[in-house]
Amino acid sequence: MIRNLLWRTVLATSVTLAHAQTTEPPHDHGAATHDHAAHELADGEVRKIDLAQGKLTLRHGPIASIDMPPMTMVYKVAQPVWLKGLKVGDRIRFQAAQIKGAYVVTQIEPAH
């Protein structure tokens, strides 16, 4: 029950963060310029959690939004509180961005 509540909190926070970070100009509905890759979530598996540093090691598939192939890599997490609801082995869906030279998880949710 606590884990379920934490995931709901993580999901609500990630949706809020993702919405706050959206800076797209208004869409011209006549043009097909919307980049769907930037909004797709990648699949990953939690390999290590570093609460003290706010970092997460993920084994993941391709991440289209940052043109990254499948690999295992360490990411900073935009909201370190998200790490408290995770455990090694969890399967997740996430979005990442390169921010000031670092790769950062900007959205995270449990995989279904």
Phi, psi and chi 1 to 4 in degrees:
 res  aa     phi    psi   chi1   chi2   chi3   chi4
   1 MET       -  -44.9 -179.2  166.9  177.9      -
   2 ILE   -63.5  -42.5  -68.5  173.7      -      -
   3 ARG   -60.7  -42.4 -177.1  179.1  169.0   98.2
   4 ASN   -62.1  -42.3 -165.3   14.0      -      -
   5 LEU   -63.8  -41.3  178.4   60.5      -      -
   6 LEU   -62.6  -42.8  -75.6  171.3      -      -
   7 TRP   -62.9  -39.6  -88.6  116.8      -      -
   8 ARG   -63.1  -39.5  -83.1 -170.9 -106.0  147.3
   9 THR   -64.9  -44.1  -58.3      -      -      -
  10 VAL   -60.5  -46.6  165.4      -      -      -
  11 LEU   -62.8  -45.4 -179.1   57.5      -      -
  12 ALA   -62.9  -41.6      -      -      -      -
  13 THR   -66.7  -41.8  -55.9      -      -      -
  14 SER   -67.6  -36.8   66.9      -      -      -
  15 VAL   -65.8  -42.1  168.3      -      -      -
  16 THR   -63.1  -45.1  -59.5      -      -      -
  17 LEU   -63.5  -45.0  179.5   63.9      -      -
  18 ALA   -61.2  -40.3      -      -      -      -
  19 HIS   -66.8  -40.7  179.3   70.3      -      -
  20 ALA   -66.7  -28.2      -      -      -      -
  21 GLN   -87.8   -7.3  -69.5 -179.8  -16.5      -
  22 THR   -72.7  121.7  -59.1      -      -      -
  23 THR  -128.3   29.8   57.1      -      -      -
  24 GLU   -70.5  144.9  -67.9 -177.5   26.1      -
  25 PRO   -71.4  163.5   23.2  -30.0      -      -
  26 PRO   -55.8  143.2  -20.8   28.7      -      -
  27 HIS   -79.2  138.8  -72.8   92.0      -      -
  28 ASP   -91.4  104.0  174.9    5.8      -      -
  29 HIS   -63.5  -12.4  -64.8  -69.6      -      -
  30 GLY   -87.3  -11.7      -      -      -      -
  31 ALA  -112.5  146.6      -      -      -      -
  32 ALA  -100.1   65.3      -      -      -      -
  33 THR  -106.7   -2.0   59.3      -      -      -
  34 HIS   -70.0  128.6 -173.9   67.5      -      -
  35 ASP   -93.8   99.7 -178.0   10.3      -      -
  36 HIS   -68.1  -28.8  -67.8  -74.5      -      -
  37 ALA   -60.4  -32.0      -      -      -      -
  38 ALA   -69.5  -16.7      -      -      -      -
  39 HIS  -112.1   -1.3  -60.2  -70.9      -      -
  40 GLU   -79.4  144.8  -68.8  179.3   14.4      -
  41 LEU   -93.1  141.8  -62.2  178.0      -      -
  42 ALA   -92.4  154.8      -      -      -      -
  43 ASP   -91.4  140.4  -65.7  -48.4      -      -
  44 GLY  -151.7  165.4      -      -      -      -
  45 GLU  -127.5  131.7  178.7 -176.0  -12.8      -
  46 VAL   -71.4  123.7  176.0      -      -      -
  47 ARG  -106.8  -31.0  -55.0  -60.0  -74.3  168.8
  48 LYS  -158.3  146.6 -175.9  177.4  177.5 -177.6
  49 ILE  -126.1  127.5  -59.2  165.7      -      -
  50 ASP  -118.9   89.4 -175.6  -18.1      -      -
  51 LEU   -61.5  -40.9  -71.4  170.7      -      -
  52 ALA   -61.4  -37.7      -      -      -      -
  53 GLN   -96.9   -7.2  -63.6  -67.3  -42.2      -
  54 GLY    66.6   40.6      -      -      -      -
  55 LYS  -125.3  157.0  -66.0 -179.2  179.9 -179.9
  56 LEU  -139.3  128.5 -173.3   59.7      -      -
  57 THR   -96.5  124.0  -57.9      -      -      -
  58 LEU  -123.3  137.4  -62.8  172.9      -      -
  59 ARG   -96.2  121.4 -177.0  177.0   73.0 -172.9
  60 HIS  -138.2  162.9   60.1   76.8      -      -
  61 GLY   -82.1 -169.1      -      -      -      -
  62 PRO   -62.8  146.2   15.1  -21.1      -      -
  63 ILE  -117.6   98.9  -54.5  172.5      -      -
  64 ALA   -62.7  -36.5      -      -      -      -
  65 SER   -64.1  -25.0   62.7      -      -      -
  66 ILE  -121.6   15.1   54.4  176.6      -      -
  67 ASP    52.1   50.9 -164.8   28.9      -      -
  68 MET  -113.3  132.7 -176.0  173.9  -70.9      -
  69 PRO   -76.4  170.7   29.8  -35.3      -      -
  70 PRO   -60.0  139.9  -19.5   29.8      -      -
  71 MET  -174.3  179.5   66.0  176.7   68.0      -
  72 THR  -111.7  129.9  -61.6      -      -      -
  73 MET  -153.5  154.8 -173.0  170.1  148.8      -
  74 VAL   -92.2  134.6  177.8      -      -      -
  75 TYR  -125.4  145.6  -68.0   86.8      -      -
  76 LYS   -74.1  160.0  -71.5 -175.6  179.0 -176.8
  77 VAL  -119.4  129.9  179.0      -      -      -
  78 ALA   -58.4  -37.0      -      -      -      -
  79 GLN  -126.6   97.3  -61.7  -70.1  -37.9      -
  80 PRO   -54.0  -23.8  -28.3   37.1      -      -
  81 VAL   -59.6  -25.8   68.8      -      -      -
  82 TRP   -60.0  -29.5  -62.3  -15.0      -      -
  83 LEU   -67.7  -27.1  -61.0  176.5      -      -
  84 LYS   -64.8  -24.7  -66.8 -177.7 -179.8 -178.9
  85 GLY   -92.1    3.1      -      -      -      -
  86 LEU  -107.3  158.2  -65.1  175.4      -      -
  87 LYS  -141.7  157.2   66.3  178.9 -176.2   11.0
  88 VAL   -57.4  133.9  171.7      -      -      -
  89 GLY    98.9  -15.7      -      -      -      -
  90 ASP   -60.7  138.8  -80.1  -10.1      -      -
  91 ARG   -96.0  132.2  -62.8 -143.8  176.4 -103.6
  92 ILE  -132.5  168.8   61.6  167.4      -      -
  93 ARG  -122.2  138.4  -61.6 -162.3   27.5   87.7
  94 PHE  -151.1  165.6   70.9  100.0      -      -
  95 GLN  -125.4  142.9 -169.4  168.5   61.0      -
  96 ALA  -130.4  156.2      -      -      -      -
  97 ALA  -142.1  158.0      -      -      -      -
  98 GLN   -96.3  116.2 -169.2  170.1   11.5      -
  99 ILE  -125.6  118.2  -59.0  172.5      -      -
 100 LYS    50.8   43.1  -64.1 -178.6 -177.5  176.4
 101 GLY    83.0   -4.2      -      -      -      -
 102 ALA  -112.4  147.1      -      -      -      -
 103 TYR   -87.2  127.0  -71.4  102.9      -      -
 104 VAL  -128.2  132.1 -180.0      -      -      -
 105 VAL   -75.6  119.3  171.9      -      -      -
 106 THR  -106.8   -8.9   57.9      -      -      -
 107 GLN  -156.1  141.7 -177.8  179.5  -11.6      -
 108 ILE  -149.8  142.1 -170.3  169.6      -      -
 109 GLU  -153.1  157.6   64.2 -175.3   45.9      -
 110 PRO   -67.5  145.8   19.5  -25.1      -      -
 111 ALA   -77.2  146.3      -      -      -      -
 112 HIS  -101.1      -  -60.5  -75.3      -      -
